[in-house]
Amino acid sequence: MADLLGDGRKVRDELAAAGRPLTRSTLHAGLKERGQRAGTRKLDALLRELRAEPVGAGR
């Protein structure tokens, strides 16, 4: 999951800036746009991690 965390944070922060929610679907779409692939388990774990962090973490 560590390989997805950086791009996941970017997706989360961009969604927040646009006033859109961080959901499994929006996270998956954002990662896909960046050329990242994630299976169900990784995506769910990443979503939990990103929701636990404040927006802008890791910048």
N, CA and C atoms as an extended XYZ file, in Angstrom:
177
Properties=species:S:1:pos:R:3:atomname:S:1:resname:S:1:resid:I:1 pbc="F F F"
N         0.812       -1.188        0.000 N   MET     1
C         0.000        0.000        0.000 CA  MET     1
C         0.861        1.261        0.000 C   MET     1
N         2.056        1.176        0.504 N   ALA     2
C         2.936        2.344        0.566 CA  ALA     2
C         3.168        2.957       -0.807 C   ALA     2
N         3.167        2.113       -1.840 N   ASP     3
C         3.380        2.605       -3.197 CA  ASP     3
C         2.213        3.461       -3.694 C   ASP     3
N         1.053        3.343       -3.081 N   LEU     4
C        -0.134        4.102       -3.488 CA  LEU     4
C        -0.384        5.324       -2.613 C   LEU     4
N         0.272        5.405       -1.481 N   LEU     5
C        -0.040        6.441       -0.504 CA  LEU     5
C         0.185        7.855       -1.037 C   LEU     5
N         1.274        8.092       -1.715 N   GLY     6
C         1.555        9.436       -2.246 CA  GLY     6
C         0.499        9.902       -3.227 C   GLY     6
N         0.173        9.053       -4.192 N   ASP     7
C        -0.857        9.420       -5.161 CA  ASP     7
C        -2.224        9.481       -4.498 C   ASP     7
N        -2.466        8.619       -3.540 N   GLY     8
C        -3.733        8.651       -2.812 CA  GLY     8
C        -3.925        9.966       -2.087 C   GLY     8
N        -2.864       10.466       -1.481 N   ARG     9
C        -2.938       11.761       -0.787 CA  ARG     9
C        -3.240       12.886       -1.771 C   ARG     9
N        -2.609       12.842       -2.931 N   LYS    10
C        -2.865       13.866       -3.948 CA  LYS    10
C        -4.320       13.832       -4.391 C   LYS    10
N        -4.844       12.633       -4.610 N   VAL    11
C        -6.245       12.486       -5.010 CA  VAL    11
C        -7.152       13.054       -3.926 C   VAL    11
N        -6.909       12.658       -2.677 N   ARG    12
C        -7.721       13.141       -1.549 CA  ARG    12
C        -7.708       14.665       -1.466 C   ARG    12
N        -6.525       15.253       -1.571 N   ASP    13
C        -6.396       16.700       -1.438 CA  ASP    13
C        -7.071       17.430       -2.603 C   ASP    13
N        -6.952       16.895       -3.798 N   GLU    14
C        -7.610       17.499       -4.964 CA  GLU    14
C        -9.126       17.407       -4.836 C   GLU    14
N        -9.616       16.280       -4.352 N   LEU    15
C       -11.058       16.134       -4.147 CA  LEU    15
C       -11.548       17.142       -3.112 C   LEU    15
N       -10.815       17.286       -2.022 N   ALA    16
C       -11.197       18.235       -0.971 CA  ALA    16
C       -11.214       19.666       -1.514 C   ALA    16
N       -10.216       20.011       -2.307 N   ALA    17
C       -10.139       21.357       -2.877 CA  ALA    17
C       -11.308       21.629       -3.824 C   ALA    17
N       -11.795       20.577       -4.480 N   ALA    18
C       -12.919       20.707       -5.405 CA  ALA    18
C       -14.271       20.563       -4.702 C   ALA    18
N       -14.238       20.306       -3.387 N   GLY    19
C       -15.475       20.143       -2.639 CA  GLY    19
C       -16.169       18.823       -2.891 C   GLY    19
N       -15.409       17.832       -3.341 N   ARG    20
C       -15.966       16.506       -3.617 CA  ARG    20
C       -15.568       15.543       -2.506 C   ARG    20
N       -16.398       14.557       -2.232 N   PRO    21
C       -16.095       13.618       -1.146 CA  PRO    21
C       -15.049       12.580       -1.548 C   PRO    21
N       -14.333       12.112       -0.556 N   LEU    22
C       -13.402       10.999       -0.745 CA  LEU    22
C       -14.187        9.712       -0.524 C   LEU    22
N       -14.435        9.018       -1.601 N   THR    23
C       -15.138        7.734       -1.541 CA  THR    23
C       -14.273        6.693       -2.215 C   THR    23
N       -14.655        5.463       -2.078 N   ARG    24
C       -13.911        4.385       -2.735 CA  ARG    24
C       -13.878        4.620       -4.246 C   ARG    24
N       -15.001        5.028       -4.790 N   SER    25
C       -15.117        5.252       -6.231 CA  SER    25
C       -14.258        6.421       -6.709 C   SER    25
N       -14.296        7.553       -5.984 N   THR    26
C       -13.510        8.711       -6.415 CA  THR    26
C       -12.018        8.464       -6.225 C   THR    26
N       -11.660        7.731       -5.180 N   LEU    27
C       -10.257        7.377       -4.969 CA  LEU    27
C        -9.764        6.471       -6.087 C   LEU    27
N       -10.546        5.472       -6.420 N   HIS    28
C       -10.174        4.541       -7.488 CA  HIS    28
C       -10.002        5.279       -8.815 C   HIS    28
N       -10.931        6.163       -9.130 N   ALA    29
C       -10.850        6.922      -10.383 CA  ALA    29
C        -9.607        7.803      -10.414 C   ALA    29
N        -9.322        8.470       -9.302 N   GLY    30
C        -8.150        9.338       -9.241 CA  GLY    30
C        -6.847        8.575       -9.372 C   GLY    30
N        -6.773        7.417       -8.749 N   LEU    31
C        -5.576        6.585       -8.871 CA  LEU    31
C        -5.417        6.082      -10.294 C   LEU    31
N        -6.521        5.697      -10.891 N   LYS    32
C        -6.491        5.183      -12.270 CA  LYS    32
C        -5.988        6.259      -13.236 C   LYS    32
N        -6.411        7.511      -13.008 N   GLU    33
C        -5.936        8.626      -13.838 CA  GLU    33
C        -4.426        8.798      -13.745 C   GLU    33
N        -3.856        8.406      -12.625 N   ARG    34
C        -2.411        8.521      -12.407 CA  ARG    34
C        -1.652        7.253      -12.798 C   ARG    34
N        -2.357        6.323      -13.400 N   GLY    35
C        -1.712        5.098      -13.861 CA  GLY    35
C        -1.500        4.063      -12.777 C   GLY    35
N        -2.159        4.238      -11.639 N   GLN    36
C        -2.021        3.302      -10.520 CA  GLN    36
C        -3.163        2.289      -10.549 C   GLN    36
N        -2.839        1.085      -10.166 N   ARG    37
C        -3.850        0.039      -10.056 CA  ARG    37
C        -3.913       -0.420       -8.611 C   ARG    37
N        -5.127       -0.694       -8.151 N   ALA    38
C        -5.288       -1.172       -6.782 CA  ALA    38
C        -6.460       -2.135       -6.725 C   ALA    38
N        -6.227       -3.255       -6.095 N   GLY    39
C        -7.292       -4.218       -5.881 CA  GLY    39
C        -8.174       -3.776       -4.727 C   GLY    39
N        -9.213       -4.511       -4.507 N   THR    40
C       -10.199       -4.168       -3.489 CA  THR    40
C        -9.580       -4.007       -2.106 C   THR    40
N        -8.777       -4.941       -1.687 N   ARG    41
C        -8.189       -4.874       -0.343 CA  ARG    41
C        -7.269       -3.677       -0.175 C   ARG    41
N        -6.403       -3.450       -1.153 N   LYS    42
C        -5.498       -2.302       -1.068 CA  LYS    42
C        -6.274       -0.997       -1.093 C   LYS    42
N        -7.274       -0.932       -1.948 N   LEU    43
C        -8.065        0.286       -2.057 CA  LEU    43
C        -8.804        0.582       -0.758 C   LEU    43
N        -9.380       -0.430       -0.151 N   ASP    44
C       -10.084       -0.239        1.121 CA  ASP    44
C        -9.124        0.188        2.228 C   ASP    44
N        -7.944       -0.435        2.293 N   ALA    45
C        -6.951       -0.072        3.309 CA  ALA    45
C        -6.457        1.358        3.091 C   ALA    45
N        -6.227        1.719        1.852 N   LEU    46
C        -5.773        3.068        1.528 CA  LEU    46
C        -6.834        4.097        1.891 C   LEU    46
N        -8.075        3.799        1.610 N   LEU    47
C        -9.161        4.701        1.938 CA  LEU    47
C        -9.244        4.930        3.449 C   LEU    47
N        -9.122        3.875        4.226 N   ARG    48
C        -9.127        4.014        5.693 CA  ARG    48
C        -7.972        4.901        6.156 C   ARG    48
N        -6.802        4.674        5.611 N   GLU    49
C        -5.617        5.457        5.977 CA  GLU    49
C        -5.801        6.934        5.622 C   GLU    49
N        -6.286        7.210        4.435 N   LEU    50
C        -6.451        8.587        3.987 CA  LEU    50
C        -7.520        9.325        4.784 C   LEU    50
N        -8.565        8.628        5.164 N   ARG    51
C        -9.623        9.258        5.960 CA  ARG    51
C        -9.144        9.564        7.380 C   ARG    51
N        -8.154        8.817        7.861 N   ALA    52
C        -7.638        9.024        9.220 CA  ALA    52
C        -6.679       10.215        9.277 C   ALA    52
N        -6.118       10.599        8.141 N   GLU    53
C        -5.184       11.715        8.081 CA  GLU    53
C        -5.918       13.018        7.787 C   GLU    53
N        -5.381       14.142        8.230 N   PRO    54
C        -5.975       15.421        7.827 CA  PRO    54
C        -5.647       15.716        6.368 C   PRO    54
N        -6.517       16.440        5.715 N   VAL    55
C        -6.269       16.856        4.325 CA  VAL    55
C        -4.994       17.669        4.304 C   VAL    55
N        -4.155       17.400        3.315 N   GLY    56
C        -2.887       18.100        3.190 CA  GLY    56
C        -1.727       17.393        3.858 C   GLY    56
N        -1.980       16.270        4.507 N   ALA    57
C        -0.909       15.518        5.175 CA  ALA    57
C         0.047       14.958        4.128 C   ALA    57
N         1.303       14.988        4.451 N   GLY    58
C         2.288       14.403        3.562 CA  GLY    58
C         2.816       15.356        2.496 C   GLY    58
N         2.423       16.607        2.571 N   ARG    59
C         2.923       17.561        1.562 CA  ARG    59
C         4.273       18.064        1.940 C   ARG    59
